[in-house]
């Protein structure tokens, strides 16, 4: 959550990262700040910040979770969120149509990290899909529609993602 001393969304994300998982601000390179989304009955503003750490640091870093804020820490390749099937025993995509009139699906990805299953879903899954589409410049191998019923995205963001997905832009 943004605090008074945070200059912008990137600074908020870096501070939260340090507080929640122990990764120092100086160890993260901010790659981009995505447009702010309105989520949760359109009452919560969420500004995704995408950052990277060097592969050497990532492979050796000992994450330290703050139990008051973080339930668990795991990682999977970003490409996981573009694949219908992975090496996990369960299919990674479970699609639920929340509102047939709105025509959007929520996605659940059943992923495995060090032999433990994790379910990535809701807005987290949506952000992982969008980050993978933009970062890897690939479309998912399943049908994906940007959500509109629970999440409002800017015209620029919608058009950018839809261009990658080969879908007509509509707001």
N, C-alpha and C positions, 0 to 999 in steps of 0.2 A: 504494500500500500504506500502511496506517495506520502512523504513527510515534508514538512516545511523547508528543510535544508536541501532537499533534492531539486536540482536545477531543471531536470527534465525526465522523461520516461526512461531513457537509457541509464541515467544515474540512479533512479529508483530501482531498476532491475539489477544493476551491479551491486547496490547495497543489499538488496534482498537476497541475492545469490550468496554473498559473503555471510550474511546472518543465518541463512537457512541451511546451506550445505558446506560452508567453510571455504569456498573458492574466492580468493582475493580479487578485488576489482582489477588490479594490474595484470592478472593472469588471463583476463577475458578480452578479446577483441570484438567490439560491437560491430556487426556487419550491416544491420539495418534495423530500422524501427518501422514496423508495419502500422497501417492506419488503425486508429482506435475503433474498437467494436463495442456495440451496446449489447449486453447479454443478460441473462436471467430476467426474463420478463421485461427486457429492455430498460432495466434500472441500474445496472452495473456497467461501468466503463472499464474496458480492458485494453491496454496498449501492449501488444506483443513486441518484444525486443529479441532479435536473433543475434547471438554471439557465438564465437568459437574459441577453443583453447588449442594450443599446439598438440599434435599427436603424442609427442614425448611426455608432456605434462599430463595429458589425459590418461595415458596408460599407467603412469606411476602415482598419480594423485590419490591420496587417501581422503575421500569425501567424509565430512563430519556433519551428520544431520542434527538439526535442532529439533528435538522431539516435540517441542511445543508447537512447531509449525510444519514439520515434515514427517509423514508416516513412513516413507521408504524412499530409497534412491536406486534407480536402475537406468540402464542405457541399452539402446538397440540401434542398429543402423537406420538412418533417415529413410533409406529406400524401402524399409519395412512397410511404411505407410502408403506405398504405391502398389503393393502386391496383394493379390487376392489370397494367395496361399504362401505360407512360409514353412520352415522346417518344424514348427511347433505342431503338436498333435491336433490342435483345434484350428479350424480355418480362422484367419485373422479378421475377417470382415463379417460382422453380423449387422444387417441393415434393418432399421425399423422406420417405417414411414409414420411420422408423428401426426401430420395433417395432410391427407391426400389432396386437399385444395391448394395447399401451399407447395406441395411436391418437394419436400426435402427429407432427407434421411439422416438419422444419427448413425454414427459408425462406432463399432467396438472392435478393437484389435487385441486379440489374445496373443501376447508376446511372452517370450521366455528370456529370462536373464539369470545366468548361472544356476539353471535347473529350477528356478522358481517362476511360476506363472504370474503375469500382470495383465490387467484389463485397462487399456487406454481407450477412453470413451468421451463423448460429449464435446465440449468446447476444446478440450485438450487434443482429442483426435482430429477435430477440424483444423486446429492450428498446425498440427503435425503434417497433415495432408497438404495444406497450403504452403508451408515452409518447404516440404519436399518437392512440390510442383515447381515452385520458384527457384529453389536452390539447385535442384538436380535437372531442371528444365525438361521434365518428363511428365506425362499424364499418368494417372493411376491405370491399372489394368482392370478396373471395374468402373461402373457408372458412378459418377460423383456430381452432385449438384450443390452449389453454395447454399447454405441455409439462409432462410429469410425469416422464418417464424420465431426463432429464438435469438437471432443474431443479426444486427444491422451492420452492413459493411459499406464503405464509401464506394461511389461509382468507380473511382480509379482502381481500387482494390479488386472489385468485382470484374471489371473489364480486363485487368491484368491476368487474373486467374482464368477467366473464361477464354482468353486468347490462347493460353497454354492448353486448355482442355478442348479447344476447337468448338466451343459453344458460342452461339450468338449472344452478344451483350444485351442484357435487359436489366433494368433497375426497377 
